[in-house]
Amino acid sequence: MRHIAKQADGRWLQEDLTGDGDIPLPCLGGALSLPQIYRGVFG
């Protein structure tokens, strides 16, 4: 999964996540893991 976030200085940060990577959600005060996102999709 590709995570793209705009930084405070206006730059964009792109990160490719695999395995058990987490996507930070600072506006919600937490994070989601890839297994949480895809739970029930494959299988």
C-alpha positions as semicolon CSV with decimal commas, in nm:
position;residue;x (nm);y (nm);z (nm)
1;M;0,000;0,000;0,000
2;R;0,122;0,350;-0,071
3;H;0,088;0,610;0,205
4;I;0,112;0,974;0,092
5;A;0,097;1,258;0,344
6;K;0,146;1,632;0,323
7;Q;0,402;1,760;0,571
8;A;0,372;2,081;0,776
9;D;0,621;2,257;0,546
10;G;0,407;2,179;0,238
11;R;0,620;1,893;0,104
12;W;0,466;1,553;0,029
13;L;0,601;1,233;0,184
14;Q;0,545;0,902;0,006
15;E;0,601;0,566;0,174
16;D;0,536;0,216;0,040
17;L;0,418;-0,020;0,313
18;T;0,430;-0,400;0,307
19;G;0,373;-0,678;0,556
20;D;0,255;-0,549;0,892
21;G;0,333;-0,180;0,831
22;D;0,129;0,088;1,005
23;I;-0,027;0,400;0,854
24;P;-0,018;0,683;1,107
25;L;-0,339;0,883;1,143
26;P;-0,234;1,178;1,359
27;C;-0,567;1,356;1,309
28;L;-0,733;1,059;1,483
29;G;-0,456;1,006;1,736
30;G;-0,367;0,656;1,620
31;A;-0,268;0,430;1,334
32;L;-0,404;0,147;1,120
33;S;-0,205;-0,161;1,034
34;L;-0,222;-0,321;0,690
35;P;-0,383;-0,636;0,835
36;Q;-0,658;-0,416;0,987
37;I;-0,721;-0,243;0,655
38;Y;-0,738;-0,563;0,451
39;R;-0,915;-0,783;0,709
40;G;-1,177;-0,994;0,530
41;V;-1,071;-0,882;0,180
42;F;-0,850;-1,179;0,095
43;G;-0,973;-1,507;0,222
